[in-house]
Amino acid sequence: MSTAVLGQIARDLVLLTDTVPGPGGTVDVHRRLELLGGKGANIAVTLAQLGARPILVGVVGDDVTGSRLVERCVEDGIDVRGVRRRRGTESALMVDIVTDDGQHRYLEHVPPATLLTGDDLDPVGGLVEECDSAVLQLQQPAPVVRCALGMLRARGALVVLDGVLQDENHREPVVAGADVVRMDAREAELWAGRRIRDPEDAARVAAEVLRLGPGLVVLAVGDQGDVVVTPQERLLLPQVDTPVVDTTGAGDAFVGTLTWALTSGRGPVEAALRGCAAAALTVGRPGGRPALSPGAVEELAATITPLPLG
């Protein structure tokens, strides 16, 4: 069983420091990590670590960094036949500055040429259509997402959307073609066009998304947890009380694990519980790269008690 992941691939540079300097200031970095990153790659790594067979569809440059990123994907057990090497461009770079209080600041260099185009999908169309499930990471251009969605719907694959499209004109048609939608707290408020006050408010927003066609909607609600809405249930999955080093990659681990659990036959709530567990296991490490196993995910998921919402 294969899962296609359409999304960003980048080099992650993680810098751990006591504090961030002001203008003209200098601070020491006490640890530095250089990792395979980007939301698409992080989700694919999550799936591979849990025993799935991810096929990554994304773009890197034709630079040395791009070669190293592809090599690392292969080492992680990711199928890279869908990764394009774009001539004349640099690979994307994410700089994650993490201070000792657990706060992070991002610097991103994402050349436009590292985003997917319709031409990139043409050579991998058959590859995508062979998959039983797919995650569409919505930092990609809307026309590309809609093209991939059409391929997957024709196949009858389970489609999981991660995030929200920037282009409002395409948001509802794309959501209407998906089976599962997951948004973090910022993305949920972008969709709603307003501040989301609490889990009950998030559940109302999720129910509006659900009416467009998906069978499962999961919205993060700040530090309170995740709201899960299906046609039958509205629940809050409380945030797991674990030490937090860096929240980078928590949402990616959630989405990858949610997809893995659904394709393994878990029900919507059971799958979301495992997503919460994976996110909690990821925030205890610097950088967005997860370090997961099915056993650890199952063990922590068993400790989470869903709370009903009105």
C-alpha positions as protocol buffer text, in pm:
chain_id: "A"
residue {
  index: 1
  type: MET
  ca { x: 0 y: 0 z: 0 }
}
residue {
  index: 2
  type: SER
  ca { x: 159 y: 330 z: -113 }
}
residue {
  index: 3
  type: THR
  ca { x: 90 y: 687 z: -4 }
}
residue {
  index: 4
  type: ALA
  ca { x: 177 y: 980 z: -229 }
}
residue {
  index: 5
  type: VAL
  ca { x: 291 y: 1297 z: -55 }
}
residue {
  index: 6
  type: LEU
  ca { x: 286 y: 1615 z: -263 }
}
residue {
  index: 7
  type: GLY
  ca { x: 472 y: 1889 z: -81 }
}
residue {
  index: 8
  type: GLN
  ca { x: 777 y: 2090 z: -2 }
}
residue {
  index: 9
  type: ILE
  ca { x: 1129 y: 1950 z: 25 }
}
residue {
  index: 10
  type: ALA
  ca { x: 1396 y: 2161 z: 192 }
}
residue {
  index: 11
  type: ARG
  ca { x: 1719 y: 2166 z: 384 }
}
residue {
  index: 12
  type: ASP
  ca { x: 1649 y: 2240 z: 752 }
}
residue {
  index: 13
  type: LEU
  ca { x: 1914 y: 2426 z: 948 }
}
residue {
  index: 14
  type: VAL
  ca { x: 1828 y: 2415 z: 1319 }
}
residue {
  index: 15
  type: LEU
  ca { x: 2015 y: 2649 z: 1554 }
}
residue {
  index: 16
  type: LEU
  ca { x: 1974 y: 2612 z: 1931 }
}
residue {
  index: 17
  type: THR
  ca { x: 2070 y: 2914 z: 2137 }
}
residue {
  index: 18
  type: ASP
  ca { x: 1997 y: 3076 z: 2475 }
}
residue {
  index: 19
  type: THR
  ca { x: 1839 y: 3383 z: 2326 }
}
residue {
  index: 20
  type: VAL
  ca { x: 1806 y: 3582 z: 2002 }
}
residue {
  index: 21
  type: PRO
  ca { x: 2035 y: 3887 z: 1973 }
}
residue {
  index: 22
  type: GLY
  ca { x: 1911 y: 4236 z: 1910 }
}
residue {
  index: 23
  type: PRO
  ca { x: 2039 y: 4457 z: 1624 }
}
residue {
  index: 24
  type: GLY
  ca { x: 2417 y: 4441 z: 1612 }
}
residue {
  index: 25
  type: GLY
  ca { x: 2430 y: 4175 z: 1881 }
}
residue {
  index: 26
  type: THR
  ca { x: 2587 y: 3831 z: 1883 }
}
residue {
  index: 27
  type: VAL
  ca { x: 2501 y: 3510 z: 2069 }
}
residue {
  index: 28
  type: ASP
  ca { x: 2658 y: 3166 z: 2070 }
}
residue {
  index: 29
  type: VAL
  ca { x: 2484 y: 2872 z: 1908 }
}
residue {
  index: 30
  type: HIS
  ca { x: 2526 y: 2575 z: 2142 }
}
residue {
  index: 31
  type: ARG
  ca { x: 2394 y: 2314 z: 1898 }
}
residue {
  index: 32
  type: ARG
  ca { x: 2342 y: 2295 z: 1522 }
}
residue {
  index: 33
  type: LEU
  ca { x: 2151 y: 2037 z: 1318 }
}
residue {
  index: 34
  type: GLU
  ca { x: 2124 y: 2005 z: 940 }
}
residue {
  index: 35
  type: LEU
  ca { x: 1830 y: 1789 z: 836 }
}
residue {
  index: 36
  type: LEU
  ca { x: 1606 y: 1683 z: 552 }
}
residue {
  index: 37
  type: GLY
  ca { x: 1301 y: 1906 z: 597 }
}
residue {
  index: 38
  type: GLY
  ca { x: 1007 y: 2082 z: 441 }
}
residue {
  index: 39
  type: LYS
  ca { x: 650 y: 1978 z: 518 }
}
residue {
  index: 40
  type: GLY
  ca { x: 623 y: 1726 z: 237 }
}
residue {
  index: 41
  type: ALA
  ca { x: 947 y: 1552 z: 329 }
}
residue {
  index: 42
  type: ASN
  ca { x: 863 y: 1552 z: 701 }
}
residue {
  index: 43
  type: ILE
  ca { x: 528 y: 1384 z: 631 }
}
residue {
  index: 44
  type: ALA
  ca { x: 697 y: 1126 z: 407 }
}
residue {
  index: 45
  type: VAL
  ca { x: 957 y: 1051 z: 675 }
}
residue {
  index: 46
  type: THR
  ca { x: 676 y: 1002 z: 929 }
}
residue {
  index: 47
  type: LEU
  ca { x: 502 y: 752 z: 702 }
}
residue {
  index: 48
  type: ALA
  ca { x: 825 y: 563 z: 635 }
}
residue {
  index: 49
  type: GLN
  ca { x: 910 y: 539 z: 1005 }
}
residue {
  index: 50
  type: LEU
  ca { x: 566 y: 390 z: 1073 }
}
residue {
  index: 51
  type: GLY
  ca { x: 611 y: 124 z: 805 }
}
residue {
  index: 52
  type: ALA
  ca { x: 420 y: 279 z: 515 }
}
residue {
  index: 53
  type: ARG
  ca { x: 555 y: 316 z: 160 }
}
residue {
  index: 54
  type: PRO
  ca { x: 559 y: 690 z: 82 }
}
residue {
  index: 55
  type: ILE
  ca { x: 614 y: 829 z: -267 }
}
residue {
  index: 56
  type: LEU
  ca { x: 735 y: 1188 z: -241 }
}
residue {
  index: 57
  type: VAL
  ca { x: 638 y: 1435 z: -514 }
}
residue {
  index: 58
  type: GLY
  ca { x: 819 y: 1768 z: -488 }
}
residue {
  index: 59
  type: VAL
  ca { x: 1100 y: 1981 z: -627 }
}
residue {
  index: 60
  type: VAL
  ca { x: 1463 y: 2037 z: -531 }
}
residue {
  index: 61
  type: GLY
  ca { x: 1728 y: 2238 z: -709 }
}
residue {
  index: 62
  type: ASP
  ca { x: 2012 y: 2104 z: -920 }
}
residue {
  index: 63
  type: ASP
  ca { x: 2260 y: 2213 z: -653 }
}
residue {
  index: 64
  type: VAL
  ca { x: 2463 y: 2000 z: -413 }
}
residue {
  index: 65
  type: THR
  ca { x: 2198 y: 2049 z: -146 }
}
residue {
  index: 66
  type: GLY
  ca { x: 1934 y: 1901 z: -376 }
}
residue {
  index: 67
  type: SER
  ca { x: 2148 y: 1592 z: -432 }
}
residue {
  index: 68
  type: ARG
  ca { x: 2195 y: 1546 z: -59 }
}
residue {
  index: 69
  type: LEU
  ca { x: 1825 y: 1588 z: 10 }
}
residue {
  index: 70
  type: VAL
  ca { x: 1735 y: 1319 z: -243 }
}
residue {
  index: 71
  type: GLU
  ca { x: 2001 y: 1087 z: -103 }
}
residue {
  index: 72
  type: ARG
  ca { x: 1863 y: 1135 z: 248 }
}
residue {
  index: 73
  type: CYS
  ca { x: 1511 y: 1057 z: 128 }
}
residue {
  index: 74
  type: VAL
  ca { x: 1636 y: 729 z: -17 }
}
residue {
  index: 75
  type: GLU
  ca { x: 1814 y: 646 z: 309 }
}
residue {
  index: 76
  type: ASP
  ca { x: 1485 y: 709 z: 491 }
}
residue {
  index: 77
  type: GLY
  ca { x: 1299 y: 459 z: 274 }
}
residue {
  index: 78
  type: ILE
  ca { x: 1113 y: 716 z: 64 }
}
residue {
  index: 79
  type: ASP
  ca { x: 1038 y: 654 z: -304 }
}
residue {
  index: 80
  type: VAL
  ca { x: 1188 y: 955 z: -486 }
}
residue {
  index: 81
  type: ARG
  ca { x: 1071 y: 883 z: -840 }
}
residue {
  index: 82
  type: GLY
  ca { x: 835 y: 1179 z: -806 }
}
residue {
  index: 83
  type: VAL
  ca { x: 1105 y: 1427 z: -699 }
}
residue {
  index: 84
  type: ARG
  ca { x: 1197 y: 1675 z: -972 }
}
residue {
  index: 85
  type: ARG
  ca { x: 1546 y: 1828 z: -1002 }
}
residue {
  index: 86
  type: ARG
  ca { x: 1490 y: 2183 z: -1127 }
}
residue {
  index: 87
  type: ARG
  ca { x: 1775 y: 2312 z: -1342 }
}
residue {
  index: 88
  type: GLY
  ca { x: 1911 y: 2654 z: -1259 }
}
residue {
  index: 89
  type: THR
  ca { x: 1756 y: 2688 z: -914 }
}
residue {
  index: 90
  type: GLU
  ca { x: 1864 y: 2650 z: -553 }
}
residue {
  index: 91
  type: SER
  ca { x: 1694 y: 2407 z: -318 }
}
residue {
  index: 92
  type: ALA
  ca { x: 1469 y: 2552 z: -48 }
}
residue {
  index: 93
  type: LEU
  ca { x: 1622 y: 2635 z: 290 }
}
residue {
  index: 94
  type: MET
  ca { x: 1449 y: 2659 z: 630 }
}
residue {
  index: 95
  type: VAL
  ca { x: 1634 y: 2809 z: 927 }
}
residue {
  index: 96
  type: ASP
  ca { x: 1478 y: 2719 z: 1262 }
}
residue {
  index: 97
  type: ILE
  ca { x: 1615 y: 2925 z: 1553 }
}
residue {
  index: 98
  type: VAL
  ca { x: 1517 y: 2764 z: 1884 }
}
residue {
  index: 99
  type: THR
  ca { x: 1575 y: 2935 z: 2219 }
}
residue {
  index: 100
  type: ASP
  ca { x: 1599 y: 2762 z: 2555 }
}
residue {
  index: 101
  type: ASP
  ca { x: 1244 y: 2863 z: 2646 }
}
residue {
  index: 102
  type: GLY
  ca { x: 1109 y: 2648 z: 2361 }
}
residue {
  index: 103
  type: GLN
  ca { x: 1024 y: 2942 z: 2133 }
}
residue {
  index: 104
  type: HIS
  ca { x: 1118 y: 2923 z: 1767 }
}
residue {
  index: 105
  type: ARG
  ca { x: 1167 y: 3168 z: 1484 }
}
residue {
  index: 106
  type: TYR
  ca { x: 1176 y: 3072 z: 1117 }
}
residue {
  index: 107
  type: LEU
  ca { x: 1371 y: 3211 z: 826 }
}
residue {
  index: 108
  type: GLU
  ca { x: 1266 y: 3063 z: 493 }
}
residue {
  index: 109
  type: HIS
  ca { x: 1418 y: 3081 z: 147 }
}
residue {
  index: 110
  type: VAL
  ca { x: 1179 y: 2906 z: -91 }
}
residue {
  index: 111
  type: PRO
  ca { x: 1260 y: 2994 z: -453 }
}
residue {
  index: 112
  type: PRO
  ca { x: 941 y: 2998 z: -663 }
}
residue {
  index: 113
  type: ALA
  ca { x: 1098 y: 2736 z: -890 }
}
residue {
  index: 114
  type: THR
  ca { x: 1093 y: 2484 z: -602 }
}
residue {
  index: 115
  type: LEU
  ca { x: 712 y: 2476 z: -615 }
}
residue {
  index: 116
  type: LEU
  ca { x: 541 y: 2211 z: -825 }
}
residue {
  index: 117
  type: THR
  ca { x: 394 y: 2289 z: -1166 }
}
residue {
  index: 118
  type: GLY
  ca { x: 151 y: 2100 z: -1386 }
}
residue {
  index: 119
  type: ASP
  ca { x: 443 y: 1990 z: -1603 }
}
residue {
  index: 120
  type: ASP
  ca { x: 600 y: 1824 z: -1297 }
}
residue {
  index: 121
  type: LEU
  ca { x: 288 y: 1613 z: -1249 }
}
residue {
  index: 122
  type: ASP
  ca { x: 275 y: 1485 z: -1607 }
}
residue {
  index: 123
  type: PRO
  ca { x: 569 y: 1241 z: -1573 }
}
residue {
  index: 124
  type: VAL
  ca { x: 448 y: 1114 z: -1232 }
}
residue {
  index: 125
  type: GLY
  ca { x: 77 y: 1100 z: -1306 }
}
residue {
  index: 126
  type: GLY
  ca { x: 75 y: 721 z: -1334 }
}
residue {
  index: 127
  type: LEU
  ca { x: 280 y: 692 z: -1017 }
}
residue {
  index: 128
  type: VAL
  ca { x: 32 y: 905 z: -819 }
}
residue {
  index: 129
  type: GLU
  ca { x: -268 y: 721 z: -958 }
}
residue {
  index: 130
  type: GLU
  ca { x: -128 y: 388 z: -835 }
}
residue {
  index: 131
  type: CYS
  ca { x: -141 y: 507 z: -472 }
}
residue {
  index: 132
  type: ASP
  ca { x: -413 y: 404 z: -230 }
}
residue {
  index: 133
  type: SER
  ca { x: -386 y: 729 z: -37 }
}
residue {
  index: 134
  type: ALA
  ca { x: -229 y: 1071 z: -70 }
}
residue {
  index: 135
  type: VAL
  ca { x: -143 y: 1378 z: 134 }
}
residue {
  index: 136
  type: LEU
  ca { x: -169 y: 1708 z: -51 }
}
residue {
  index: 137
  type: GLN
  ca { x: 33 y: 1972 z: 132 }
}
residue {
  index: 138
  type: LEU
  ca { x: -135 y: 2300 z: 46 }
}
residue {
  index: 139
  type: GLN
  ca { x: 169 y: 2525 z: 26 }
}
residue {
  index: 140
  type: GLN
  ca { x: 176 y: 2427 z: -341 }
}
residue {
  index: 141
  type: PRO
  ca { x: 0 y: 2630 z: -615 }
}
residue {
  index: 142
  type: ALA
  ca { x: -377 y: 2577 z: -630 }
}
residue {
  index: 143
  type: PRO
  ca { x: -389 y: 2462 z: -997 }
}
residue {
  index: 144
  type: VAL
  ca { x: -133 y: 2190 z: -920 }
}
residue {
  index: 145
  type: VAL
  ca { x: -330 y: 2076 z: -617 }
}
residue {
  index: 146
  type: ARG
  ca { x: -650 y: 2058 z: -820 }
}
residue {
  index: 147
  type: CYS
  ca { x: -476 y: 1863 z: -1096 }
}
residue {
  index: 148
  type: ALA
  ca { x: -337 y: 1611 z: -847 }
}
residue {
  index: 149
  type: LEU
  ca { x: -675 y: 1589 z: -676 }
}
residue {
  index: 150
  type: GLY
  ca { x: -839 y: 1497 z: -1006 }
}
residue {
  index: 151
  type: MET
  ca { x: -587 y: 1216 z: -1063 }
}
residue {
  index: 152
  type: LEU
  ca { x: -643 y: 1079 z: -715 }
}
residue {
  index: 153
  type: ARG
  ca { x: -1022 y: 1097 z: -723 }
}
residue {
  index: 154
  type: ALA
  ca { x: -1022 y: 904 z: -1050 }
}
residue {
  index: 155
  type: ARG
  ca { x: -815 y: 638 z: -873 }
}
residue {
  index: 156
  type: GLY
  ca { x: -1049 y: 633 z: -570 }
}
residue {
  index: 157
  type: ALA
  ca { x: -761 y: 703 z: -331 }
}
residue {
  index: 158
  type: LEU
  ca { x: -804 y: 842 z: 20 }
}
residue {
  index: 159
  type: VAL
  ca { x: -715 y: 1213 z: -1 }
}
residue {
  index: 160
  type: VAL
  ca { x: -584 y: 1402 z: 303 }
}
residue {
  index: 161
  type: LEU
  ca { x: -541 y: 1780 z: 282 }
}
residue {
  index: 162
  type: ASP
  ca { x: -282 y: 1948 z: 503 }
}
residue {
  index: 163
  type: GLY
  ca { x: -329 y: 2321 z: 551 }
}
residue {
  index: 164
  type: VAL
  ca { x: -527 y: 2579 z: 358 }
}
residue {
  index: 165
  type: LEU
  ca { x: -475 y: 2725 z: 11 }
}
residue {
  index: 166
  type: GLN
  ca { x: -372 y: 3088 z: -11 }
}
residue {
  index: 167
  type: ASP
  ca { x: -599 y: 3138 z: -312 }
}
residue {
  index: 168
  type: GLU
  ca { x: -951 y: 3174 z: -168 }
}
residue {
  index: 169
  type: ASN
  ca { x: -1113 y: 3100 z: -505 }
}
residue {
  index: 170
  type: HIS
  ca { x: -988 y: 2740 z: -497 }
}
residue {
  index: 171
  type: ARG
  ca { x: -1039 y: 2660 z: -129 }
}
residue {
  index: 172
  type: GLU
  ca { x: -1391 y: 2521 z: -130 }
}
residue {
  index: 173
  type: PRO
  ca { x: -1361 y: 2316 z: -453 }
}
residue {
  index: 174
  type: VAL
  ca { x: -1044 y: 2149 z: -324 }
}
residue {
  index: 175
  type: VAL
  ca { x: -1192 y: 2073 z: 18 }
}
residue {
  index: 176
  type: ALA
  ca { x: -1504 y: 1934 z: -148 }
}
residue {
  index: 177
  type: GLY
  ca { x: -1288 y: 1673 z: -324 }
}
residue {
  index: 178
  type: ALA
  ca { x: -1104 y: 1556 z: -12 }
}
residue {
  index: 179
  type: ASP
  ca { x: -1178 y: 1285 z: 243 }
}
residue {
  index: 180
  type: VAL
  ca { x: -984 y: 1438 z: 533 }
}
residue {
  index: 181
  type: VAL
  ca { x: -886 y: 1797 z: 616 }
}
residue {
  index: 182
  type: ARG
  ca { x: -636 y: 1896 z: 883 }
}
residue {
  index: 183
  type: MET
  ca { x: -542 y: 2257 z: 966 }
}
residue {
  index: 184
  type: ASP
  ca { x: -324 y: 2401 z: 1238 }
}
residue {
  index: 185
  type: ALA
  ca { x: -456 y: 2687 z: 1450 }
}
residue {
  index: 186
  type: ARG
  ca { x: -328 y: 2962 z: 1220 }
}
residue {
  index: 187
  type: GLU
  ca { x: -462 y: 2790 z: 909 }
}
residue {
  index: 188
  type: ALA
  ca { x: -802 y: 2735 z: 1070 }
}
residue {
  index: 189
  type: GLU
  ca { x: -831 y: 3105 z: 1144 }
}
residue {
  index: 190
  type: LEU
  ca { x: -722 y: 3189 z: 790 }
}
residue {
  index: 191
  type: TRP
  ca { x: -1001 y: 2964 z: 661 }
}
residue {
  index: 192
  type: ALA
  ca { x: -1257 y: 3112 z: 902 }
}
residue {
  index: 193
  type: GLY
  ca { x: -1147 y: 3469 z: 836 }
}
residue {
  index: 194
  type: ARG
  ca { x: -1154 y: 3544 z: 1208 }
}
residue {
  index: 195
  type: ARG
  ca { x: -1010 y: 3449 z: 1544 }
}
residue {
  index: 196
  type: ILE
  ca { x: -1121 y: 3110 z: 1678 }
}
residue {
  index: 197
  type: ARG
  ca { x: -1198 y: 3154 z: 2046 }
}
residue {
  index: 198
  type: ASP
  ca { x: -1209 y: 2804 z: 2196 }
}
residue {
  index: 199
  type: PRO
  ca { x: -1264 y: 2435 z: 2111 }
}
residue {
  index: 200
  type: GLU
  ca { x: -1641 y: 2477 z: 2077 }
}
residue {
  index: 201
  type: ASP
  ca { x: -1587 y: 2758 z: 1829 }
}
residue {
  index: 202
  type: ALA
  ca { x: -1333 y: 2545 z: 1641 }
}
residue {
  index: 203
  type: ALA
  ca { x: -1587 y: 2261 z: 1626 }
}
residue {
  index: 204
  type: ARG
  ca { x: -1838 y: 2495 z: 1460 }
}
residue {
  index: 205
  type: VAL
  ca { x: -1579 y: 2596 z: 1200 }
}
residue {
  index: 206
  type: ALA
  ca { x: -1487 y: 2231 z: 1143 }
}
residue {
  index: 207
  type: ALA
  ca { x: -1854 y: 2143 z: 1095 }
}
residue {
  index: 208
  type: GLU
  ca { x: -1878 y: 2409 z: 823 }
}
residue {
  index: 209
  type: VAL
  ca { x: -1578 y: 2252 z: 647 }
}
residue {
  index: 210
  type: LEU
  ca { x: -1732 y: 1907 z: 688 }
}
residue {
  index: 211
  type: ARG
  ca { x: -2049 y: 2017 z: 507 }
}
residue {
  index: 212
  type: LEU
  ca { x: -1843 y: 2074 z: 193 }
}
residue {
  index: 213
  type: GLY
  ca { x: -1777 y: 1701 z: 157 }
}
residue {
  index: 214
  type: PRO
  ca { x: -1496 y: 1555 z: 373 }
}
residue {
  index: 215
  type: GLY
  ca { x: -1574 y: 1279 z: 622 }
}
residue {
  index: 216
  type: LEU
  ca { x: -1321 y: 1398 z: 882 }
}
residue {
  index: 217
  type: VAL
  ca { x: -1199 y: 1745 z: 981 }
}
residue {
  index: 218
  type: VAL
  ca { x: -930 y: 1805 z: 1244 }
}
residue {
  index: 219
  type: LEU
  ca { x: -843 y: 2158 z: 1360 }
}
residue {
  index: 220
  type: ALA
  ca { x: -571 y: 2246 z: 1609 }
}
residue {
  index: 221
  type: VAL
  ca { x: -677 y: 2487 z: 1884 }
}
residue {
  index: 222
  type: GLY
  ca { x: -369 y: 2661 z: 2022 }
}
residue {
  index: 223
  type: ASP
  ca { x: -225 y: 2476 z: 2319 }
}
residue {
  index: 224
  type: GLN
  ca { x: -559 y: 2313 z: 2405 }
}
residue {
  index: 225
  type: GLY
  ca { x: -539 y: 2025 z: 2161 }
}
residue {
  index: 226
  type: ASP
  ca { x: -716 y: 1918 z: 1844 }
}
residue {
  index: 227
  type: VAL
  ca { x: -1085 y: 1928 z: 1760 }
}
residue {
  index: 228
  type: VAL
  ca { x: -1209 y: 1624 z: 1566 }
}
residue {
  index: 229
  type: VAL
  ca { x: -1539 y: 1649 z: 1378 }
}
residue {
  index: 230
  type: THR
  ca { x: -1710 y: 1373 z: 1181 }
}
residue {
  index: 231
  type: PRO
  ca { x: -2075 y: 1342 z: 1077 }
}
residue {
  index: 232
  type: GLN
  ca { x: -2132 y: 1153 z: 1404 }
}
residue {
  index: 233
  type: GLU
  ca { x: -1897 y: 1312 z: 1660 }
}
residue {
  index: 234
  type: ARG
  ca { x: -1746 y: 1636 z: 1787 }
}
residue {
  index: 235
  type: LEU
  ca { x: -1453 y: 1579 z: 2021 }
}
residue {
  index: 236
  type: LEU
  ca { x: -1155 y: 1757 z: 2172 }
}
residue {
  index: 237
  type: LEU
  ca { x: -836 y: 1555 z: 2195 }
}
residue {
  index: 238
  type: PRO
  ca { x: -645 y: 1734 z: 2472 }
}
residue {
  index: 239
  type: GLN
  ca { x: -283 y: 1823 z: 2416 }
}
residue {
  index: 240
  type: VAL
  ca { x: -50 y: 1565 z: 2564 }
}
residue {
  index: 241
  type: ASP
  ca { x: 151 y: 1695 z: 2861 }
}
residue {
  index: 242
  type: THR
  ca { x: 507 y: 1629 z: 2745 }
}
residue {
  index: 243
  type: PRO
  ca { x: 824 y: 1841 z: 2756 }
}
residue {
  index: 244
  type: VAL
  ca { x: 844 y: 2079 z: 2460 }
}
residue {
  index: 245
  type: VAL
  ca { x: 1179 y: 2158 z: 2300 }
}
residue {
  index: 246
  type: ASP
  ca { x: 1062 y: 2270 z: 1954 }
}
residue {
  index: 247
  type: THR
  ca { x: 711 y: 2254 z: 1806 }
}
residue {
  index: 248
  type: THR
  ca { x: 849 y: 2248 z: 1451 }
}
residue {
  index: 249
  type: GLY
  ca { x: 722 y: 1944 z: 1263 }
}
residue {
  index: 250
  type: ALA
  ca { x: 449 y: 1852 z: 1511 }
}
residue {
  index: 251
  type: GLY
  ca { x: 176 y: 1913 z: 1255 }
}
residue {
  index: 252
  type: ASP
  ca { x: 364 y: 1716 z: 990 }
}
residue {
  index: 253
  type: ALA
  ca { x: 396 y: 1418 z: 1225 }
}
residue {
  index: 254
  type: PHE
  ca { x: 25 y: 1448 z: 1304 }
}
residue {
  index: 255
  type: VAL
  ca { x: -77 y: 1443 z: 938 }
}
residue {
  index: 256
  type: GLY
  ca { x: 156 y: 1160 z: 841 }
}
residue {
  index: 257
  type: THR
  ca { x: 45 y: 946 z: 1135 }
}
residue {
  index: 258
  type: LEU
  ca { x: -323 y: 1025 z: 1081 }
}
residue {
  index: 259
  type: THR
  ca { x: -290 y: 907 z: 721 }
}
residue {
  index: 260
  type: TRP
  ca { x: -100 y: 593 z: 824 }
}
residue {
  index: 261
  type: ALA
  ca { x: -363 y: 504 z: 1082 }
}
residue {
  index: 262
  type: LEU
  ca { x: -655 y: 561 z: 846 }
}
residue {
  index: 263
  type: THR
  ca { x: -499 y: 348 z: 573 }
}
residue {
  index: 264
  type: SER
  ca { x: -427 y: 79 z: 834 }
}
residue {
  index: 265
  type: GLY
  ca { x: -799 y: 48 z: 905 }
}
residue {
  index: 266
  type: ARG
  ca { x: -836 y: 273 z: 1210 }
}
residue {
  index: 267
  type: GLY
  ca { x: -1151 y: 478 z: 1251 }
}
residue {
  index: 268
  type: PRO
  ca { x: -1137 y: 860 z: 1234 }
}
residue {
  index: 269
  type: VAL
  ca { x: -1110 y: 925 z: 1608 }
}
residue {
  index: 270
  type: GLU
  ca { x: -863 y: 642 z: 1665 }
}
residue {
  index: 271
  type: ALA
  ca { x: -651 y: 774 z: 1379 }
}
residue {
  index: 272
  type: ALA
  ca { x: -659 y: 1129 z: 1519 }
}
residue {
  index: 273
  type: LEU
  ca { x: -553 y: 1002 z: 1862 }
}
residue {
  index: 274
  type: ARG
  ca { x: -245 y: 849 z: 1703 }
}
residue {
  index: 275
  type: GLY
  ca { x: -177 y: 1176 z: 1524 }
}
residue {
  index: 276
  type: CYS
  ca { x: -183 y: 1359 z: 1857 }
}
residue {
  index: 277
  type: ALA
  ca { x: 57 y: 1106 z: 2004 }
}
residue {
  index: 278
  type: ALA
  ca { x: 301 y: 1144 z: 1713 }
}
residue {
  index: 279
  type: ALA
  ca { x: 293 y: 1523 z: 1746 }
}
residue {
  index: 280
  type: ALA
  ca { x: 367 y: 1498 z: 2120 }
}
residue {
  index: 281
  type: LEU
  ca { x: 660 y: 1265 z: 2053 }
}
residue {
  index: 282
  type: THR
  ca { x: 801 y: 1507 z: 1796 }
}
residue {
  index: 283
  type: VAL
  ca { x: 799 y: 1830 z: 2003 }
}
residue {
  index: 284
  type: GLY
  ca { x: 1048 y: 1684 z: 2247 }
}
residue {
  index: 285
  type: ARG
  ca { x: 1321 y: 1706 z: 1982 }
}
residue {
  index: 286
  type: PRO
  ca { x: 1478 y: 2004 z: 1805 }
}
residue {
  index: 287
  type: GLY
  ca { x: 1389 y: 2043 z: 1438 }
}
residue {
  index: 288
  type: GLY
  ca { x: 1100 y: 1908 z: 1237 }
}
residue {
  index: 289
  type: ARG
  ca { x: 1233 y: 1557 z: 1177 }
}
residue {
  index: 290
  type: PRO
  ca { x: 1033 y: 1295 z: 1371 }
}
residue {
  index: 291
  type: ALA
  ca { x: 1168 y: 983 z: 1540 }
}
residue {
  index: 292
  type: LEU
  ca { x: 865 y: 757 z: 1559 }
}
residue {
  index: 293
  type: SER
  ca { x: 776 y: 392 z: 1591 }
}
residue {
  index: 294
  type: PRO
  ca { x: 433 y: 227 z: 1580 }
}
residue {
  index: 295
  type: GLY
  ca { x: 478 y: 99 z: 1933 }
}
residue {
  index: 296
  type: ALA
  ca { x: 559 y: 439 z: 2082 }
}
residue {
  index: 297
  type: VAL
  ca { x: 267 y: 599 z: 1899 }
}
residue {
  index: 298
  type: GLU
  ca { x: 22 y: 333 z: 2012 }
}
residue {
  index: 299
  type: GLU
  ca { x: 140 y: 348 z: 2372 }
}
residue {
  index: 300
  type: LEU
  ca { x: 104 y: 726 z: 2403 }
}
residue {
  index: 301
  type: ALA
  ca { x: -226 y: 735 z: 2211 }
}
residue {
  index: 302
  type: ALA
  ca { x: -378 y: 499 z: 2471 }
}
residue {
  index: 303
  type: THR
  ca { x: -326 y: 766 z: 2739 }
}
residue {
  index: 304
  type: ILE
  ca { x: -535 y: 1035 z: 2563 }
}
residue {
  index: 305
  type: THR
  ca { x: -901 y: 1066 z: 2662 }
}
residue {
  index: 306
  type: PRO
  ca { x: -1129 y: 1240 z: 2406 }
}
residue {
  index: 307
  type: LEU
  ca { x: -1365 y: 1501 z: 2550 }
}
residue {
  index: 308
  type: PRO
  ca { x: -1711 y: 1549 z: 2394 }
}
residue {
  index: 309
  type: LEU
  ca { x: -1806 y: 1893 z: 2263 }
}
residue {
  index: 310
  type: GLY
  ca { x: -2152 y: 2036 z: 2232 }
}
